Amino acid sequence: MENSNDNKFEFLKGDKVLWMVIILISIFSIFPVYSASSNLEYIVNNGTTTGHVIKHIFFVLLGLGIMRLVGVVKYEYIGKLSSILLGVTVFLLLLTTFTGQKIDGASASRWLKIPGTPISFQPSTFAYLMLIIYICRYLTKKITRERLPIENIIYLFGPTLLVFGLVAKDNGSTALMIMFVSLIVMALGRLPLKYILGFSGALGIFAGIFLVVALNTNLIGGNRVHTWKSRIEAFSKKKDETLTEEDKAKNYQVMQAKAAIVHGGAIGMGPGKSALKQTLPQSVSDFIFAIIVEEYGAIGATILITLYFIMIVRIVMIASKIPMFFGSLLVLALGIMIFVQLSVNIAVAVNLIPVTGQPLPLISYGGTSMLVTYLQLGIILSVSSRILTNEEEGMGKKQTVEEINDIA
């Protein structure tokens, strides 16, 4: 006899606990975005607070719809299409290099506008996702045989290095995250350590040469190396009492974020009562965690982090329960992507690492990153919907090899 509770939530395909956590975070995101978006209206002079929150709600609903739609698609099909989708996103990255736009005064041309519409998006975010899915498929395709070194160079390291290079030009922090997560996925995918170490060593040498040339010559135009250097230097001087006015200007965002966190205390100032949202740049996106702490206090921040923790735990549980290696690796990889982005955003807000410009998953204002996160979670839910019941488990184990061959 079917459980009545299961019937109530039958439309939520996949892991129900994960669904509930996502919905709770999504609903909560509306409040800090509504509060912090007043910065865009009164300081940046961009739109209205009501307009921004309506836009945010639209993206939340659209994201939940995309997540539900992707959740019913067989994840094997997504794996099979990953090479084509990766090729498309690489083309868009190349297009962005020549025609990209600057948004909200950003110094890098990261955005691509859809012709005939006012809609712009960041191809780098989609390329990051498609690369990770592609790597998962490559590592699980024909897993019974060891690949030749030339195969790994052409089909694994080549695409990884290409995406990394195209993204690094305008967005160093995202490029580093791409490489970091890619290497972790390669290790989890049982790629021999000698290949990972060899690739990492070669990458380190080329990166070192690039940095030396970019910092000391004008041979590489349009790079952001000096911006990265400036941020790292400002971060390294954060505890130095002899900070110059220039250093203080570079640290302005972090100083305002720290002030907001301290101002929040244990219980916070209350929803919408942030005093520093008007003086903190990017308070609605990159530094929204500081506004959350100021308005909801350490208690509210702890509850939010607990929800994220539950999300990550459920993702790991899904990965451990699915018998197919591709599904397990894919879920872990997507979970790592979300975890790294979450950790980086919070670490920047509390001044543990230099400013990177990474949004807080499911909360920060902005369409591209939010929709990609919902897409990631949709794929995870798709995998979770395939977890076998106890009665089917015996049959499922017999089908595991066939499933793996099917995605090859």
Secondary structure, DSSP 4 states (H G I P E B T S, - for coil): ---HHHHHTTTS-S-HHHHHHHHHHHHHHHHHHHHHTHHHHHTS--S-HHHHHHHHHHHHHHHHHHHHHHHTS-HHHHHHHHHHHHHHHHHHHHHHHHH-B--TT-SS--BEEPTTSS-EE-HHHHHHHHHHHHHHHHHHTTTTSPPPHHHHIIIIIHHHHHHHHHHHTT-HHHHHHHHHHHHHHHHHTT--HHHHHHHHHHHHHHHHHHHHHHHH-SSSTT--HHHHHHHHHHHHTTT-TT--HHHHHHTHHHHHHHHHHHHHTTT-S-TT--SSTTTSTTTTTTTHHHHHHHHHHHHHHHHHHHHHHHHHHHHHHHHHH--SHHHHHHHHHHHHHHHHHHHHHHHHHTTSS----PPPTTTSS-HHHHHHHHHHHHHHHHHHTTPPPHHHHHHHHHHHHHHHHHH-
